[in-house]
C-alpha cells in the first residue's frame, strides 16, 4: 500500500509468530532492513526485513513472493534462513521476516584481502551447492552477485588449518527476492548477466551458472591483482545504464565468440548490429 507502510524505528519492539520479541537496533544500509536483538537477553542478533518503498502493489506482492521463497527453500544449509515471522498488527503494518545474520558479504570480504585457494574453493563450492538446491526445485536464483553471497567465519588473515572440506568460512546465498521460475525477460546485475539473458531473454538455471563462473573468475583475478575488481567492472564507470549494458554486451559477444555459436543464430549481437556500434564511435 503506497504511503501507508509503517517504517521501522530504533528501540521498537516487535513480536514474532510464537511470542519471541525482537528489539530493533539500527538500519542496515536500507530503511527496510534492520539489525535486531533478542529483547529479553539482548544477546542473540538477527536481521528484520519488511517490504521496501518500491513494493507498491496491494498487499506488498514483491515481499510476499520473497516470503514464499523462504518457505520453499527452508532448511537448506547453504541458503540464509528465515527464523521467524512478525505478523502485522494493523492494516497499515506490513509483514516482516526475521533472518539469521552473517558476518559479511563476499563483496566486502573481497575488498579486505585476497582469499587463499582453500577459502576460495570452499566459498564457491557452497555457493554452487546453494544454486543446486534452488535449481532442484525448478527455480532460478536470478540475482547472484558477490553482495548476495554471505559469509561467516571470515578473519583478517587466512586460517592455516583450513581445508577444502573444512574451509572455516561459511558461505550462504542471501537475498531470495528475485528467485523465480524459468521465464523470458531480463534479470541479473549487468556484470553477472548471462549472454542468453542479454541476447535471447532466456532466464534459466544456466544463467545462474554463468553468474557463478563470473564471480569465480573475478576472485581468481583478485589473487593475481588485488586492486583490480574483476572482469568487466571497468565497463561500469561513468556512463548511463543503457551504455553500461551495451558495453558489457559487446565485450561478452566478442570475448566468447558468440557469433560462431548456433545457439545465437538470428540474435542481434552487438558487433554485427549498427545500432550498438554507433554508441562507441
N, C-alpha and C positions, 0 to 999 in steps of 0.2 A: 504494500500500500504506500504509494509515494507520499512523502511528507508526514507520515504518521508513525514511523518506526521510532520506538523509544531507544535513544542511544545508551550505551553502557557508560558508567562513570566510576571513578576511583572511590573505593570504600563501599560500593553497593554489594549487597549480599544476595546471592541467587540460590534457589533451592532446586536440586535435581529431582528426577523422577522417583527416586527411592529415599528422599529426605536428606541426602547428603548436601551440605551447604558450602558454597564457594564464595570467597571474598575477592572482589576484583582489585587488582593492584595497579596495573598500568597497561596502556595500549602498546601493542607490539607492532609498531610500524604502520598500522592502519586502524581506523576508528572502529572497525567491526571485529577486530581480533585482539583479545586481551590476555594478559597473564593473570592467573588467579591462584589462590592458595586455599587449602582446606581451612574453612573458617573456624573450626574447633581447635586445631593444633597449630595452624599457620606453618606447617612443615612441608606437606606434600604440595607440589607445584603442578599446575595444569594450564592448558590453553582453553579459553572460552571464545567461541566464534558465533556470530549471528549474521543475518543477511547484510550484504554491502549496499551502499546507496544506489548502485545501478541495477539492483534487483527490483524492478519497478512493477512487475506483474502482480496481479491479485494473488495473495497468499504466498508471496516470495517464491516463485517457481524454481529459480536457479538454486536457491538454498535447499528447497525441498528435494531437488534432484541430488544434491550433494549428500543429504541425509540418507537417501535411498542407497546411494553407492556405498556409504559406510556400512549399511546393513548387509548388502550383498558381499562385501569384502571383509566381513567381520572375522577375526581370529587368525588372520594371515600375518605371520611374524615379520615379514618384510614390507608391511604397509602400516603407516601410523594409525593407531586405533582410536576409535571413539570409546570413551569410558563412561559417559553418562549423557543424558539429555536434560535440558531445562525447559519444561513446558511453559507456554505463555500464561500470563496471569490476567490478561485483558485482551480485547480485540486489537489494540494498538501495539501490544507487546509481541515481538517476533519470537519464533522458535530459536533455541540456541543449542549448540552441542559442546560437550566437554571432551577435549582431546588430550592424549598424552603429550608431554613436552619433551623435546630432544634438545641437545646442547647447541647445535649449529646446523647450517646448511652446507652442502658440498661447495657452493659458491664462496661462502665466507671462509671456509677452511682452506680452499684452494688459494685464496689471496693471502693467507697467512704463511704458508710454507709448502714445499714440494712434498708429495706423497712418496713413500717407499714403494717398491714393486709389490711387496706383500700387501700393504694397505690398499693400493690401487686395485689389485686383483680382488681383494675381499669386498671392497665397496661396490665395484662393478658387477661382481657375481650376485651380491644381494639385490642390487637394482634390477638385474636381469631376472632373478627369481620372482621379484615383485611383479614384473611385467608378465612373466609366465602365468602367474595366478590370476592376473587380470584377464589375460587372453583366454585362459581356460574357461572363463565364464562368458565367452563370446563378446568381450568388451575391448575397447581401445582406450589406453590411458590418455593419449592425445595432448598432453601438456608436459612431456618430460623435458626438464632442464635442470641445471645444477641447483637452482634455487628450490626445486621441488624434491631433491634428494636430501633427506635429513640425517644427521649424524649424532651419535652419542659415543663417548669414549675417546674423542679426539684430543690430543695433547700437543703442546708446543714442539715437542721432539718425538720422532717415531719411536715406538717401543721395540727394543732389541729382542724381546721374547715373542713378538707377534709371528704368526704363521698364516698361510692362506686359509687353513681350516679354522684358525682361531685368530683373526686379524686384530682383535681387541678394539675395533671400531665397529659399532652397529650402524648399519645404513638401512633406511626405510623410505619408501615413496610417501610423499606428503599429500598435497592438495588433491582431493578427489572431485573437485567441482566440475571438471570438463570430461570426466570419464564417460564414455558413450558407446553405443552400438556402432558397428561399421556403417559408414554413410558416405554420401557425396557432399563435399563442401571444402572449407578452408579452415584449418586449425593449426596448432603448434606455433611456438615462438619462431620468428623469422629465421634465426640462425639454425635452429634444430628441425626445421620443416623439411620433410622428405620430398624428393623430386616428384613422386607420384601424387603428392598433395598439391604441389606447385602447378604441375602441368596437366594433371588428369582429375584433380579434385577427389582422389580416391583416399578415403580415410579408413585405414585397416591396421591390423596388428603389425604389419610390415613397416608402417610409418613410425611406430614406436621403436622398432629395432634400429631404424636409421638414426633417430634421435640419440639412442643409447650409444651407437657407434661414434657419432659426432662428439659426444661428451668424452668417451674413452680417448679419442684422438686428441682432444684439447688437453686432457690431463697428461697424456704422453708428451705432448708438446711442452707442457709446463715443466716436465722433468728435464728437458733439454734446454729450455729458455724460460725461466720462471716469470719474467716480466712480459712475456708475450701471452696475452689472454687466450688465444686459440684461433683455430681455423675459422675464417670469415668474419671474425669480430671487427677487424679494421673496416669492413664494409658498412658498418652501422654508424660511422662517425659523420656528423654534420650534414644530414640530408633528410628529405621528407620520408614519410613512411613508405610511399609508393616507390621512391627512388631506392630505398634500402632493400625492399623486396626484389626489385628488378636487378639490383647489383648482385644479390645472393643467387637469384635465378640464373643469371648469366654465368656466374662463377661455377655453380654446380653443373650446369649443362656442358660447360667447357671442360672442367676438371675430370668429369666422369664419363665423357664421351657419349652423352645420352642420344645424340643423333644417330649413332651406329646401332642402337638397340631397337628391335622390332616393337617392343612394348610402347615406345614413344612415337611410332609412325602416326602421322596425322596431327601431332601436337605442335603448337606454335612455339618452338624452342627459341629462346632469346636471340641466339646468334644467327638464326635464319629469319628472324622477324624484324622488319624495318622499324616497326613502332617501338620496339625495345631498344634498338641501336641508337635511335635519334637522341635519347636521353643522355648518351655518353659521348656524343661527337661535339 
